[in-house]
Amino acid sequence: RRGGGPPPWSRIGEERNPEPRLPDVFVSYSREDLPFVERLVELLDREELEVWVDLEGLYAGEEFWPEIQKAIDAAPVLIFVISPESVASRFCGMELDHAVARTKRVLPVCHRRVDDAELHPELAKHQWLFLDEDGAAAGRALVAAIRADWAWLRGHARLLVRAREWEDGGHDASLVLRGRELRQAEEWLARGGSEERAPTPLHRRFLEASREAARRRRLRLGGAVAASLAGFALLGWFGLAARVASLNNLALDDVNRGQAEAAVTRLHRADAICERLGGLMNACGDVGLTLGRAYLESGRYALALERFDRALTGSEGAGVTDPGLADYLGTAHQNRAFAHIMLAEEQDDPQARSERYAEAESDLESAIGLFERTESGLAGKPVAITRSRILLGRGDYAASIEELERAGRMSNAPDVDLLLAAAYRCSGNPLQSLRHFKKYITDLEYQDQDPHWLRYRDYYERLTQRCSIDSS
């Protein structure tokens, strides 16, 4: 906000925009730096960023502190204008502390230098931006820093506003998330993980309350469904089961054609039916596995992992004698191993990456044991390819090549040539690597638009870049 009056999205006053635009940036500064801040706001305005800044000094008082807190909660990013006066300001310190407590992105913009010993620890650990040194380049750097990982930051802010309304409303059940909003919030939570991308305790309490409310609604609906089924024949039940099975089969076709997003859309509809009926139909288990696979195909590995975890819950250590159940659980372990491998290659920390690969290896061994109890055994199961991925990720390139050459004799999966290209490149044989990579590209149906290449490109590039760094 530039000027007076409370923010339009606050609950103060009689008028409230039903769909207000939340601020993109909150600016914390000292009054002595006002001319500099006005230029900063003009820069952000040109980039169409909504800025919350008190240019007229109307909020410099304890009575407005709750509104300041709400403004910080609603903004994904806090810019702190560094000067001797702002560093010494109690209110600027309070704003910074609140932003840190809410795990907001903090961007220090240096206007006038300050001795390091006087700095708040949060300002000392971040790289500063100096707008006065090169206006255009520095402005671009600031906007890039604001907008990095923007979708996740906006989700953080929107959920925090909702969570605060829920908390201020005395945990009113009518204010929790439900349906599509809850699913989107769960997806947002799954995309976090780093120190900066950390949900606050309030986020987690709000999501847990939303989950619990959803669980109670399902229980109530389950009771109503049970009563309806008792009163109406089983035609409705079998009709819903057929609908779920049909959606699952259509989604499998989508996945096999590389249309993962279409599959996810169908499976969400099937999953909604399963949730209403308590997941009692056998087809619901297949929906869970297919949805996990669709998430894998679309690169949402954390969500896929959560789906396979859910499929395996309660089955660990149980004596599996039914071949159909063994195949189901083996497939879940096999796919969960793949999710761990993909998440391992997103890790910069070697220890975290090693732990992911250990999880993948454990899942692979469980899958092999389960598949061996089925009538077809390991025939048609890509366990050799999964094992080669683990060997490749751990740097055992010779063993990975041996495993892949064997897998290539039994399968025409395009993944084999791509993995051989990576393994030969990492083992220092660029000619063999190029031969397999050209074969992989030639076999693609749509070249650079092929969904398989789009799925594995980042994985391939991270893997080969890492082994190049390790070898050097």
C-alpha positions in Angstrom: 0.0 0.0 0.0 1.3 3.5 -0.8 -0.4 6.0 1.4 -3.1 5.8 4.1 -5.8 3.5 5.2 -5.6 -0.2 6.0 -4.8 -2.8 3.4 -7.8 -3.7 1.2 -7.6 -7.4 2.2 -7.6 -6.8 6.0 -10.7 -7.2 8.1 -10.7 -3.6 9.2 -13.5 -1.3 7.9 -16.8 -2.0 6.3 -15.6 -2.6 2.7 -13.7 -5.6 1.7 -12.8 -6.8 -1.8 -14.0 -10.4 -2.1 -11.1 -11.4 -4.3 -8.3 -9.0 -3.3 -4.8 -9.1 -4.7 -2.3 -9.9 -2.0 1.0 -8.0 -1.9 4.0 -9.5 -3.6 6.6 -7.6 -1.5 6.7 -6.0 2.0 9.3 -3.3 2.4 10.8 -2.7 5.8 12.7 0.6 6.1 13.6 3.6 8.2 12.0 7.0 7.6 15.4 8.5 6.9 15.7 6.4 3.8 12.3 7.5 2.3 13.7 9.0 -1.0 15.6 5.7 -1.7 12.5 3.6 -0.9 10.3 5.7 -3.2 12.8 4.9 -6.1 12.7 1.3 -5.1 8.9 1.2 -5.1 8.9 2.8 -8.6 11.3 0.0 -9.8 9.0 -2.7 -8.5 5.9 -0.9 -9.9 7.4 -1.1 -13.4 7.7 -4.9 -12.9 4.0 -5.0 -11.9 4.8 -6.2 -8.4 2.3 -5.3 -5.7 4.2 -3.6 -2.9 3.1 -3.1 0.7 5.1 -0.1 2.0 4.1 2.6 4.5 5.3 5.8 2.7 3.4 8.2 4.9 4.3 6.8 8.3 0.7 5.9 9.3 1.7 2.5 10.7 4.5 3.5 13.0 2.9 2.6 16.3 2.1 -0.4 18.5 -1.7 -0.2 17.7 -1.0 -1.1 14.0 1.3 -4.0 14.7 -1.4 -6.7 14.1 -2.0 -5.2 10.6 1.7 -5.1 9.9 1.9 -8.8 10.8 -0.9 -9.6 8.5 0.8 -7.7 5.7 4.0 -9.6 6.2 2.1 -12.9 6.3 0.4 -12.0 3.0 3.6 -11.0 1.1 5.9 -13.8 -0.2 9.0 -11.6 0.1 10.3 -9.0 2.6 12.8 -6.5 1.4 14.8 -5.0 4.2 16.5 -1.6 3.3 19.8 -1.6 5.2 21.0 1.6 6.8 22.2 2.5 10.2 18.8 3.8 11.2 16.8 0.7 10.0 19.3 -1.7 11.7 18.8 0.3 15.0 15.0 0.6 14.6 12.9 -1.5 17.0 10.0 -1.7 14.6 12.2 -2.8 11.6 13.6 -5.4 13.9 10.1 -6.6 14.8 9.2 -6.8 11.2 12.3 -8.8 10.3 11.8 -11.2 13.2 8.2 -11.8 12.2 9.2 -12.5 8.6 11.9 -15.0 9.8 9.4 -16.7 12.1 7.0 -17.1 9.1 9.9 -18.5 7.0 9.5 -15.7 4.4 12.2 -14.9 1.8 14.2 -12.0 3.1 16.2 -9.9 0.6 18.5 -7.3 2.1 18.9 -4.2 -0.1 21.9 -2.1 1.1 21.3 1.7 0.9 23.9 2.7 3.4 26.5 0.4 4.8 26.5 -0.8 8.5 29.1 -2.5 10.6 28.6 -6.3 10.5 28.6 -6.5 14.3 25.4 -4.4 14.4 23.5 -6.6 11.9 20.6 -8.9 12.7 21.9 -12.5 12.0 19.3 -13.0 9.3 20.7 -10.0 7.3 24.3 -11.2 7.8 23.7 -14.6 6.3 22.0 -13.4 3.1 23.8 -11.9 0.0 23.1 -8.1 -0.2 21.8 -6.3 -3.2 23.3 -2.8 -4.0 20.9 -0.9 -6.3 23.0 2.3 -6.5 26.0 0.6 -8.1 24.4 -0.4 -11.4 20.8 0.6 -11.5 19.6 -1.6 -14.4 21.5 -4.7 -13.7 20.9 -4.5 -10.0 17.2 -3.9 -10.6 17.1 -7.1 -12.7 18.9 -9.0 -10.1 16.5 -7.9 -7.4 13.4 -8.8 -9.5 14.9 -12.2 -10.3 15.6 -12.8 -6.6 12.0 -11.9 -5.7 10.5 -14.2 -8.4 12.7 -17.2 -7.9 10.5 -20.2 -7.1 7.6 -17.8 -7.2 4.7 -20.3 -7.4 5.9 -22.0 -4.1 6.3 -18.7 -2.4 2.8 -17.5 -3.4 1.4 -20.7 -2.1 3.2 -20.2 1.2 1.7 -16.7 1.5 -1.9 -17.6 0.5 -2.0 -20.6 2.8 -0.5 -18.5 5.6 -3.3 -15.9 5.2 -5.9 -18.7 5.3 -4.3 -20.3 8.3 -4.1 -17.1 10.2 -7.8 -16.4 9.6 -8.5 -19.9 10.9 -6.4 -19.4 14.0 -7.9 -15.9 14.6 -11.4 -17.4 14.1 -10.9 -19.7 17.0 -10.2 -22.8 14.8 -13.6 -22.6 13.2 -14.1 -25.7 11.1 -15.8 -23.7 8.4 -12.5 -22.0 7.6 -10.4 -25.1 6.9 -9.4 -26.3 3.4 -11.4 -28.9 1.6 -11.7 -30.6 -1.7 -9.5 -29.2 -4.4 -8.0 -26.6 -2.1 -6.8 -29.2 0.3 -5.3 -31.3 -2.5 -3.5 -28.3 -3.9 -2.2 -27.5 -0.4 -0.9 -31.0 0.0 0.9 -30.8 -3.3 2.4 -27.4 -2.2 3.6 -29.0 1.0 5.2 -31.9 -0.9 7.2 -29.5 -3.0 8.9 -27.9 0.1 11.8 -29.3 2.0 14.8 -27.0 2.1 15.5 -24.6 4.9 14.0 -21.6 3.0 11.1 -23.7 1.7 10.0 -24.7 5.1 6.3 -24.4 6.1 5.6 -22.8 9.4 4.1 -24.6 12.4 0.9 -22.7 11.7 0.8 -24.0 8.1 1.2 -27.6 9.5 -1.5 -27.1 12.2 -3.9 -25.7 9.6 -3.3 -28.5 7.1 -3.7 -31.1 9.9 -7.0 -29.6 11.0 -8.1 -29.6 7.3 -7.2 -33.2 6.9 -9.0 -34.2 10.1 -12.1 -32.3 9.0 -11.9 -34.1 5.6 -11.6 -37.4 7.4 -14.6 -36.7 9.6 -16.6 -35.7 6.5 -15.6 -39.0 4.8 -16.7 -40.9 7.9 -20.1 -39.1 7.9 -20.5 -39.6 4.2 -19.4 -43.2 4.5 -22.2 -43.8 7.0 -24.7 -42.2 4.7 -23.4 -44.3 1.8 -23.7 -47.4 3.9 -27.3 -46.5 4.8 -28.1 -45.8 1.1 -26.6 -49.1 0.0 -28.6 -50.9 2.6 -31.7 -49.2 1.3 -31.2 -49.4 -2.4 -29.7 -52.7 -4.0 -26.1 -53.1 -4.9 -26.6 -51.7 -8.3 -25.2 -48.3 -7.3 -22.1 -49.9 -5.7 -21.3 -52.0 -8.8 -21.9 -48.9 -11.0 -19.4 -46.9 -9.0 -16.9 -49.7 -9.0 -17.3 -50.0 -12.8 -16.8 -46.2 -13.1 -13.6 -46.3 -11.0 -12.2 -49.2 -13.0 -13.0 -47.5 -16.3 -11.3 -44.2 -15.2 -8.3 -46.2 -14.1 -8.0 -48.1 -17.4 -8.4 -44.9 -19.4 -5.7 -43.3 -17.3 -3.4 -46.2 -17.9 -3.8 -45.6 -21.6 -3.0 -41.9 -21.1 0.1 -42.8 -19.2 1.3 -45.2 -21.9 0.8 -42.5 -24.5 2.8 -40.0 -22.4 -0.2 -37.9 -21.5 0.4 -37.9 -17.7 -1.6 -34.8 -16.9 -4.7 -36.2 -18.6 -4.2 -39.4 -16.5 -3.9 -37.4 -13.3 -7.2 -35.6 -14.1 -9.1 -38.9 -14.6 -7.5 -40.5 -11.5 -8.4 -37.5 -9.3 -12.1 -38.2 -10.2 -11.7 -41.9 -9.5 -9.9 -41.1 -6.2 -12.7 -38.8 -5.2 -15.2 -41.7 -5.6 -12.8 -43.9 -3.6 -12.6 -41.4 -0.8 -16.3 -41.1 -0.5 -16.7 -44.8 -0.3 -13.8 -45.3 2.1 -11.5 -47.0 -0.5 -13.3 -50.3 0.1 -13.4 -51.3 -3.6 -10.5 -53.4 -5.0 -10.3 -51.0 -7.9 -9.3 -48.2 -5.5 -5.9 -49.8 -4.9 -5.2 -49.9 -8.6 -6.2 -46.2 -8.8 -3.6 -45.4 -6.1 -0.8 -47.2 -8.0 -1.8 -45.7 -11.4 -1.9 -42.2 -9.8 1.5 -42.7 -8.4 2.8 -43.8 -11.8 1.2 -40.7 -13.4 2.9 -38.5 -10.9 6.2 -40.2 -11.8 5.6 -39.6 -15.5 4.9 -35.9 -14.8 8.0 -35.5 -12.6 6.1 -35.0 -9.3 8.2 -37.5 -7.5 7.4 -36.5 -3.9 3.7 -36.9 -4.6 4.4 -40.2 -6.2 6.3 -41.4 -3.2 3.4 -40.4 -0.9 1.0 -42.5 -3.1 3.2 -45.6 -3.0 3.8 -45.1 0.8 0.0 -45.1 1.2 -0.4 -48.3 -1.0 2.2 -50.1 1.2 0.9 -48.9 4.6 0.0 -51.8 6.8 1.5 -54.4 4.5 5.1 -54.5 5.7 6.0 -57.7 7.4 2.7 -59.4 6.5 2.8 -62.9 5.0 1.8 -62.5 1.4 0.5 -65.7 -0.1 -1.9 -64.4 -2.8 0.0 -64.0 -6.1 -2.2 -61.0 -7.1 -1.5 -59.2 -3.9 2.2 -60.0 -4.2 2.2 -58.5 -7.7 0.4 -55.4 -6.4 2.8 -54.8 -3.6 5.8 -55.6 -5.7 4.7 -53.0 -8.2 4.3 -50.5 -5.5 7.9 -51.2 -4.2 9.3 -51.1 -7.7 7.8 -47.7 -8.4 8.7 -46.3 -5.0 12.3 -47.3 -5.7 12.2 -45.3 -8.9 10.8 -42.3 -7.0 13.6 -42.5 -4.5 16.2 -42.6 -7.4 14.7 -39.5 -9.0 14.6 -37.6 -5.7 18.2 -38.7 -5.0 19.4 -37.0 -8.1 17.7 -33.8 -7.0 19.9 -33.7 -3.8 23.0 -31.6 -3.7 24.1 -33.1 -0.4 26.0 -36.4 -1.0 24.8 -37.9 2.3 21.1 -37.2 1.5 21.6 -38.6 -2.0 23.2 -41.8 -0.5 20.3 -42.3 1.9 17.8 -42.0 -1.0 19.7 -44.6 -2.9 19.7 -46.9 0.1 15.9 -46.6 0.3 15.7 -47.4 -3.4 17.8 -50.5 -3.0 15.7 -51.7 -0.1 12.5 -51.2 -2.1 14.0 -53.0 -5.1 14.9 -56.1 -3.0 11.4 -56.1 -1.6 9.9 -55.9 -5.1 12.1 -58.8 -6.3 11.0 -61.0 -3.4 7.4 -60.2 -4.0 7.5 -60.7 -7.8 9.2 -64.1 -7.3 6.0 -65.3 -5.6 3.9 -64.5 -8.7 3.2 -67.0 -11.5 5.3 -65.0 -14.0 8.1 -64.2 -11.6 10.5 -61.5 -12.7 9.5 -61.8 -16.4 8.6 -58.4 -17.8 9.6 -56.6 -14.6 12.2 -53.8 -15.1 14.2 -54.7 -12.0 17.5 -54.8 -14.0 17.0 -51.3 -15.2 16.2 -50.1 -11.7 19.3 -51.9 -10.3 21.4 -50.2 -13.0 20.1 -46.8 -12.0 21.1 -47.4 -8.4 24.6 -48.6 -9.5 24.9 -45.6 -11.8 23.8 -43.1 -9.1 26.4 -44.6 -6.7 29.2 -44.3 -9.3 29.7 -48.0 -10.0 29.7 -47.4 -13.8 31.2 -50.7 -14.9 28.6 -52.7 -13.0 25.9 -50.4 -14.3 27.0 -51.0 -17.9 27.1 -54.7 -17.4 23.6 -54.7 -15.9 22.3 -52.4 -18.7 23.8 -54.5 -21.5 22.0 -57.5 -20.1 18.8 -55.6 -19.7 19.1 -54.4 -23.3 19.2 -58.0 -24.6 15.9 -58.7 -22.8 14.0 -55.4 -23.3 13.6 -52.7 -26.0 12.9 -50.0 -23.4 14.4 -46.7 -24.7 15.6 -46.0 -21.1 18.4 -48.6 -21.6 20.1 -46.6 -24.3 19.8 -43.3 -22.4 21.2 -44.9 -19.2 24.0 -46.5 -21.2 24.8 -43.1 -22.7 25.1 -41.7 -19.2 27.1 -44.7 -17.9 29.7 -44.6 -20.7 30.0 -40.8 -20.5 30.7 -41.1 -16.7 33.2 -43.9 -17.3 35.1 -41.8 -19.8 34.0 -43.4 -23.0 32.4 -40.5 -25.0 32.2 -42.4 -28.3 30.1 -45.2 -26.9 28.1 -42.6 -24.9 27.4 -40.7 -28.1 26.4 -43.9 -30.0 23.8 -44.9 -27.4 22.5 -41.3 -27.0 22.0 -41.0 -30.8 20.2 -44.4 -30.8 18.0 -43.1 -27.9 17.1 -39.9 -29.7 16.5 -41.7 -33.1 14.1 -44.1 -31.4 12.0 -41.2 -29.9 8.7 -40.8 -31.7 8.6 -37.0 -31.5 12.3 -36.1 -30.9 12.6 -33.2 -28.4 8.8 -33.2 -27.8 8.7 -36.9 -26.7 7.3 -37.2 -23.2 10.0 -39.8 -22.3 12.8 -37.3 -23.1 11.1 -34.5 -21.3 10.7 -36.8 -18.3 14.4 -37.9 -18.2 16.2 -34.9 -19.5 16.8 -33.2 -16.2 17.8 -36.5 -14.6 20.3 -37.3 -17.4 21.8 -33.8 -17.2 22.1 -33.8 -13.4 23.7 -37.3 -13.4 26.3 -36.6 -16.1 27.1 -33.1 -14.7 27.7 -34.6 -11.3 29.9 -37.4 -12.5 31.9 -34.9 -14.6 32.5 -32.8 -11.4 33.4 -35.9 -9.4 35.9 -37.2 -12.0 37.6 -33.8 -12.3 
